[in-house]
């Protein structure tokens, strides 16, 4: 079975929810930043799949682990301003 369309019957009104349920505009900077971090993590993953150098692999893994912390930092910064 293939799902081709999902309908929630609510409409999103241009908003999306963050992990803790906070509703923000899809145009909000936090959403843009989260998307950029997701892309970065994906690119690092691709690099890891091709890396044949153990030093580079370990470095990339460290950077990727840092990207997992960035959404938490972004949320704290958003509430600080």
Secondary structure, DSSP 8 states (H G I E B T S, - for coil): --------SS--TTEEE-TTS-EEETTSHHHHHHHHHHHHHHHHHHHHHH---HHHHHHHHHHHHHHHHHHHHHHHHHHH-
